[in-house]
Amino acid sequence: MKKFVLLLLLTGLWMSCQNDPSKKINKDNLQKAQQELNDQTKFPVMTFKTEEIDFGNHNEGEILDTVFHFKNTGNATLIISKVRSSCGCTVPEWPKNPIKPGDSGIIKVVFNTNHKRGRQTKTITIHSNEKSLTHTLRIKAQIKPKDGSKQPARTLPSKAKLLPPLLPKEKPGNKGERI
């Protein structure tokens, strides 16, 4: 019985080695796969006139808005799936329709400076079908507080309050003893 099982296993192994996998490839499928690979080289490219806008000095509470102009300089249709800002005070608007190669579009950004003080930098992240998948824009502004003070609206505690108290150093000759 053992010899029969061994003979059966060896026959199965020999038969599996006789199959040439390259003979099983359908040439039509190979051509389709090659075409899909070639199509993956076609991507949209968002080319902006500027990717950063500095509003300069403004007073707290002002509503600032701007427009980022872009052109699809790639060789495929651009689809913007979503646009997110780094803060709820910054609201982007973007084209919801596909943008063909050579066509242009705008991304409008509204920044509410209410409760913002000092130097502000906000990012707008565009999610699309570009090869890099995301594109980042920035807006900046220096916001002067309503009350005229120079202190930012939110202050962090000093580092001294965050650090634990220091322990005295050990004496060089005595292990475990404190000075």
C-alpha positions as CSV (number, residue, x, y, z in Angstrom):
1,M,0.0,0.0,0.0
2,K,2.8,2.4,0.9
3,K,4.5,1.7,-2.5
4,F,1.2,2.5,-4.3
5,V,0.8,5.8,-2.5
6,L,4.4,6.7,-3.2
7,L,4.1,5.8,-6.9
8,L,0.9,7.8,-7.1
9,L,2.6,10.9,-5.6
10,L,5.6,10.6,-7.9
11,T,3.4,10.3,-10.9
12,G,1.4,13.4,-9.9
13,L,4.6,15.3,-9.3
14,W,6.1,14.2,-12.7
15,M,2.9,15.2,-14.5
16,S,2.7,18.6,-12.8
17,C,6.3,19.4,-13.9
18,Q,5.4,18.6,-17.6
19,N,2.9,21.5,-17.8
20,D,4.3,24.6,-19.5
21,P,2.5,27.6,-18.0
22,S,3.5,29.8,-20.9
23,K,1.3,27.6,-23.2
24,K,-1.7,28.5,-21.1
25,I,-1.5,32.3,-21.7
26,N,-4.2,33.6,-23.9
27,K,-2.5,36.0,-26.3
28,D,-5.6,38.2,-26.4
29,N,-5.5,38.6,-22.6
30,L,-1.8,39.4,-22.9
31,Q,-2.5,42.2,-25.4
32,K,-5.3,43.6,-23.2
33,A,-3.0,43.6,-20.1
34,Q,-0.3,45.4,-22.1
35,Q,-2.9,48.1,-23.3
36,E,-4.0,48.6,-19.7
37,L,-0.4,49.1,-18.6
38,N,0.1,51.6,-21.4
39,D,-3.1,53.5,-20.3
40,Q,-1.7,53.8,-16.8
41,T,0.9,56.3,-18.2
42,K,-2.0,58.7,-18.9
43,F,-2.7,61.0,-15.9
44,P,-4.1,64.4,-15.3
45,V,-1.8,67.1,-14.0
46,M,-3.1,70.1,-12.0
47,T,-0.8,73.1,-12.8
48,F,-1.5,76.1,-10.6
49,K,-0.6,79.7,-11.3
50,T,0.3,79.9,-7.6
51,E,0.1,77.3,-4.7
52,E,0.5,79.8,-1.9
53,I,-1.3,83.1,-1.2
54,D,-0.3,85.5,1.5
55,F,-3.1,87.8,2.5
56,G,-0.8,90.1,4.4
57,N,-2.0,92.0,7.5
58,H,-5.7,92.0,8.4
59,N,-7.9,92.6,11.5
60,E,-9.5,89.8,13.5
61,G,-13.0,89.0,12.3
62,E,-12.5,89.8,8.6
63,I,-13.6,87.3,6.0
64,L,-10.8,86.8,3.4
65,D,-11.4,85.0,0.2
66,T,-9.2,84.1,-2.8
67,V,-9.2,81.9,-5.9
68,F,-6.6,79.4,-7.0
69,H,-6.5,79.1,-10.8
70,F,-5.4,75.8,-12.3
71,K,-5.2,74.0,-15.7
72,N,-5.2,70.3,-16.4
73,T,-1.9,70.0,-18.3
74,G,-2.0,66.2,-18.3
75,N,-3.2,63.8,-20.9
76,A,-6.3,62.4,-19.0
77,T,-9.5,63.8,-17.6
78,L,-9.1,65.3,-14.1
79,I,-11.6,64.3,-11.4
80,I,-11.4,66.1,-8.1
81,S,-13.0,63.8,-5.5
82,K,-12.8,66.0,-2.4
83,V,-11.0,69.1,-1.1
84,R,-10.3,69.4,2.7
85,S,-8.9,72.3,4.7
86,S,-6.8,72.1,7.8
87,C,-9.3,74.1,9.9
88,G,-13.0,74.7,10.0
89,C,-12.4,78.4,9.6
90,T,-11.3,77.7,5.9
91,V,-13.9,76.6,3.5
92,P,-13.0,75.5,-0.1
93,E,-15.2,75.2,-3.1
94,W,-14.1,73.2,-6.2
95,P,-15.5,72.0,-9.5
96,K,-17.6,68.9,-9.3
97,N,-17.5,68.1,-13.0
98,P,-14.6,66.3,-14.8
99,I,-12.0,68.7,-16.3
100,K,-10.6,67.6,-19.7
101,P,-7.0,67.9,-20.7
102,G,-6.2,71.6,-21.6
103,D,-9.3,72.9,-19.6
104,S,-9.0,75.2,-16.6
105,G,-10.8,75.5,-13.3
106,I,-10.7,77.3,-10.0
107,I,-10.7,76.5,-6.3
108,K,-12.3,79.2,-4.2
109,V,-11.2,79.5,-0.6
110,V,-12.9,81.5,2.2
111,F,-11.0,82.1,5.4
112,N,-12.9,83.4,8.5
113,T,-10.4,85.2,10.8
114,N,-12.8,85.4,13.7
115,H,-11.0,84.2,16.9
116,K,-7.7,84.0,15.0
117,R,-4.7,86.1,16.0
118,G,-1.1,86.3,15.0
119,R,0.4,84.5,12.0
120,Q,-2.0,82.0,10.5
121,T,-1.2,79.4,7.9
122,K,-3.9,77.1,6.6
123,T,-3.6,74.2,4.1
124,I,-6.1,73.0,1.5
125,T,-5.6,69.4,0.4
126,I,-7.0,68.4,-3.0
127,H,-7.8,64.7,-3.6
128,S,-8.0,63.8,-7.2
129,N,-7.0,61.2,-9.8
130,E,-3.6,62.8,-10.3
131,K,-0.7,60.4,-10.1
132,S,0.3,61.8,-6.7
133,L,-3.3,61.6,-5.6
134,T,-3.2,64.8,-3.4
135,H,-2.1,68.3,-4.1
136,T,-1.6,70.9,-1.3
137,L,-2.3,74.7,-1.4
138,R,-1.6,77.2,1.4
139,I,-3.0,80.5,2.5
140,K,-1.3,82.8,5.1
141,A,-2.2,85.9,6.9
142,Q,-1.1,88.1,9.9
143,I,-4.1,88.8,12.0
144,K,-4.2,91.8,14.3
145,P,-6.5,91.2,17.4
146,K,-9.7,93.2,17.8
147,D,-8.6,94.6,21.2
148,G,-5.2,95.7,19.9
149,S,-3.1,93.3,22.1
150,K,-0.3,91.3,20.5
151,Q,-1.0,88.1,22.4
152,P,-2.4,85.2,20.4
153,A,-5.9,84.1,21.2
154,R,-4.7,80.7,22.5
155,T,-1.5,80.4,24.6
156,L,0.2,77.2,25.6
157,P,1.7,76.7,29.1
158,S,5.4,77.3,29.3
159,K,7.7,74.3,29.1
160,A,8.7,74.8,32.8
161,K,5.2,73.8,33.8
162,L,5.2,70.7,31.6
163,L,8.6,69.3,32.8
164,P,8.7,67.1,35.9
165,P,10.9,68.4,38.8
166,L,14.6,67.6,38.5
167,L,16.1,65.1,41.0
168,P,19.5,65.8,42.5
169,K,22.4,64.1,40.8
170,E,24.1,61.1,42.3
171,K,27.5,61.4,43.9
172,P,30.2,60.0,41.6
173,G,31.5,57.4,44.2
174,N,28.2,56.4,45.9
175,K,25.7,54.5,43.9
176,G,22.1,55.3,44.7
177,E,22.9,58.2,47.1
178,R,21.7,61.6,46.3
179,I,23.7,64.8,46.8
